[in-house]
């Protein structure tokens, strides 16, 4: 005995419901992939800043140490065409030694705050150091 086969439909293909389900799944997957890609780019920019900023801050300290102008106050500027978007601010203050432990050397001790900013403050790196910088 032969099993009866179902009559074949003349229309072959996917139903609208199957197509909509497939498109929905693809949209969810692609959204997740794009979001992951955007997050990776953002993390890359953050890592680049926090790698570059300490080196630029050290550069400003080195320039300050060889400079003849070590006056107290605030100076600011940018790093030129080599590092577009990066700006710096340096604040130099005299350290007050109320305990007189340092004696006469306290007059040469300076507190130096360096701030390196990127993209108008989107990222900011702050660095503080104390240096013996005699005023000439």
N, C-alpha and C positions, 0 to 999 in steps of 0.2 A: 504494500500500500504506500502510496505516495502522499507525503504531507502537503497540505494545501499551502501555497505561498500567498502572501498578501499581494493585492494588486499594487503595482508600482505607480507612484504619483508622477505625473508628467513634469511637475515642478520640483527641481532640486535646488537646495540652497539653505541659507540660514533664515531663521525667523527674526522679526524685528526685536523681540525680547532677547534673543541670544546676542544680537549685534549690540544692543544697548548695554547688556551686562559686560561684554568684552570691552567696550569703550570705557565704561565706568572703572573697571579694574585697571586698564591702562592709564587712565587719568590719575588714579590714586597712586600708582607706582611712579609715574613720571613726576608728580608733585613732590613725592618724597625724595626722589633722586635729585631734582633741582634744588630743593631745600638743603639737602646735604652738600651739594656743590657750592651753594652760596655760603654756607657755614664754613666750609673749608677755605674759601677765599678770604673770608673775614678773619679766620684764625691765622692765615698766612700773613695778612697785613699787620695784625697785632704782634705776631712773632717778629716780623721784620722791624717794627718800631722799637720793641723792647730789646732788640739786638743792636740796632743802630744808635739809639738815644744815649746809652751809657758811653759809647765811644765818642760821640759828639760832645757830651758833657766833659769828658776827660780832655778833649781837644781845647775846649774853652778854658779849663783850668791851666793847661800848659801854656796857652797864649797869654793868660793873665800873669803867670809866673815870670815869663820873659819880657813882659811889658814894663815900660817905665811908669805907666799910670796905674797905680794901685790905690787910688783914692777911694774912700768909703762912699757908698751910694749904690745906685742901680743903673745898670747898663743893659741894653737889649739890641738885638739885631737878628739877622738870618744867616744861613749857611751858604748862601749864593746858589748858583746854578747846579752845583754838584749834588745838593740835597734840597730840591724844591719842596716848599711846604713846611720845612722845619724852621722854627724860630727858637731863639734862646733869650733868657733873662738871667743876669748875674747880679746878685746883691752882696755887697761886702760891708761887714760891720766890725767894729772894734769889739773885742771880747773884754768885758769888764771882770777883773779879778778882785772880787770883794774880800776874799780870804788872804790875799797877798802871798799866796803860795809860790806863784811864778816870779814874784818880785819885779825887777825892771824889764824882764823879758816879756811881760804881759802886754806891753805897749806895741809889740810887733805881732802879737797873735790876732789873727783875723778869722772871723766866721764867714765862710763863703757859701752862699746858696746858689745853685745852678738849676734852672728849669729849662727843659727842652720840650717844646710843644710841636705837635704835628697836626696839620689840617685845621688850623684855627682853633686849637684846643680839644679836638676830638680825642687825641691821645696826649698824655702829659707824663713826663718823667722828671722827678725832683731828686736832687743830689746835694748833700751838705758835707762840707769838709772844713777842717780847721788847719790853717797854715801859718807858719812864721814868715811874714812878708814885711821886711823893714821898709818904712816909708823913707823916701830919699828927699 
